[in-house]
Amino acid sequence: MTHIWIFKGEGASPFPSGVFSEKEKADNWIKNNKLSGVLIEYPLDISLYEWAISSGLFTPKNELQETPKFIQNFTCASTNHFHYIDGVEE
Protein backbone atom coordinates (compact mmCIF):
# COMPACT_ATOMS: atom_id res chain seq x y z
CA MET A 1 0.00 0.00 0.00
CA THR A 2 1.44 3.36 -1.00
CA HIS A 3 -1.40 5.64 0.09
CA ILE A 4 -4.54 5.91 2.21
CA TRP A 5 -7.81 7.79 1.89
CA ILE A 6 -8.94 10.10 4.70
CA PHE A 7 -12.45 11.51 5.01
CA LYS A 8 -13.04 14.80 6.81
CA GLY A 9 -16.70 15.61 7.36
CA GLU A 10 -18.08 19.07 6.64
CA GLY A 11 -17.87 21.25 9.76
CA ALA A 12 -16.10 18.48 11.71
CA SER A 13 -13.33 18.82 14.26
CA PRO A 14 -9.76 18.84 12.97
CA PHE A 15 -9.74 15.05 13.17
CA PRO A 16 -10.85 12.76 10.32
CA SER A 17 -13.92 10.58 10.69
CA GLY A 18 -12.71 7.78 8.44
CA VAL A 19 -9.49 6.27 7.11
CA PHE A 20 -9.59 3.77 4.25
CA SER A 21 -7.19 1.60 2.28
CA GLU A 22 -9.23 1.96 -0.94
CA LYS A 23 -11.29 4.77 -2.44
CA GLU A 24 -14.12 2.34 -3.26
CA LYS A 25 -14.50 1.42 0.43
CA ALA A 26 -14.60 5.11 1.35
CA ASP A 27 -17.11 5.88 -1.43
CA ASN A 28 -19.44 3.14 -0.22
CA TRP A 29 -19.28 4.32 3.41
CA ILE A 30 -19.86 7.96 2.42
CA LYS A 31 -22.75 7.03 0.11
CA ASN A 32 -24.42 4.65 2.58
CA ASN A 33 -24.33 7.29 5.33
CA LYS A 34 -25.18 10.25 3.05
CA LEU A 35 -22.16 12.20 4.29
CA SER A 36 -20.85 15.59 3.21
CA GLY A 37 -17.17 16.46 3.26
CA VAL A 38 -13.92 15.78 1.46
CA LEU A 39 -12.03 12.54 0.78
CA ILE A 40 -8.29 13.05 0.34
CA GLU A 41 -5.57 10.64 -0.79
CA TYR A 42 -2.40 10.79 1.32
CA PRO A 43 0.93 9.08 0.61
CA LEU A 44 2.20 6.66 3.26
CA ASP A 45 5.56 6.84 5.02
CA ILE A 46 6.37 10.32 3.74
CA SER A 47 5.16 13.74 4.82
CA LEU A 48 2.94 15.66 2.45
CA TYR A 49 5.60 18.40 2.42
CA GLU A 50 8.36 15.98 1.35
CA TRP A 51 6.04 14.23 -1.12
CA ALA A 52 5.17 17.54 -2.83
CA ILE A 53 8.85 18.45 -3.10
CA SER A 54 9.90 15.02 -4.43
CA SER A 55 6.99 15.06 -6.92
CA GLY A 56 8.06 18.48 -8.24
CA LEU A 57 4.83 20.08 -7.07
CA PHE A 58 6.39 22.43 -4.54
CA THR A 59 9.78 24.08 -4.12
CA PRO A 60 10.55 26.10 -0.99
CA LYS A 61 11.19 29.67 -2.10
CA ASN A 62 12.57 31.09 1.13
CA GLU A 63 13.77 30.13 4.62
CA LEU A 64 10.27 30.59 6.08
CA GLN A 65 9.03 27.72 3.91
CA GLU A 66 11.58 25.41 5.53
CA THR A 67 10.59 26.12 9.13
CA PRO A 68 8.82 23.64 11.41
CA LYS A 69 5.74 25.88 11.60
CA PHE A 70 5.40 25.97 7.81
CA ILE A 71 6.05 22.23 7.38
CA GLN A 72 3.57 21.20 10.10
CA ASN A 73 0.81 23.28 8.46
CA PHE A 74 1.64 22.35 4.86
CA THR A 75 -1.18 21.17 2.60
CA CYS A 76 -1.16 20.41 -1.10
CA ALA A 77 -4.12 20.82 -3.44
CA SER A 78 -2.38 18.51 -5.92
CA THR A 79 -3.33 15.40 -3.97
CA ASN A 80 -6.33 13.49 -5.27
CA HIS A 81 -9.36 14.77 -3.40
CA PHE A 82 -13.10 14.49 -3.89
CA HIS A 83 -15.98 16.51 -2.48
CA TYR A 84 -19.28 14.95 -1.40
CA ILE A 85 -22.69 16.38 -0.58
CA ASP A 86 -25.22 14.07 1.07
CA GLY A 87 -23.22 11.04 -0.07
CA VAL A 88 -22.95 12.12 -3.71
CA GLU A 89 -19.54 12.85 -5.23
CA GLU A 90 -19.53 16.34 -6.77
Steps between C-alpha positions, in 0.01 A plus 500: 500500500644836400216728609186527712173688468387731781149641531441829680134581555362846428521718812677223695777534755857502371502121520389271215193282537621220275822349367490250214740283303296536178294781350217257418462408869490869592249577222267226621516618863442864401211407269333262747509764775415796272802695624631839392868587505825432320689176432874551456772259387817515711833329429627258765836518676581848372379842608278692263766774497776258393268325253413831329868591473605157367209504251607842368177660617656735753839665542577702813564857389638642823620404849150546646376213283755269662401571860323252728192724519466509121565126457252397772224708336583407140218382274502424130204541266674269252405189695200309370197628687126472451212702641170344608159643582247269665700197386527608136841573348501849346 
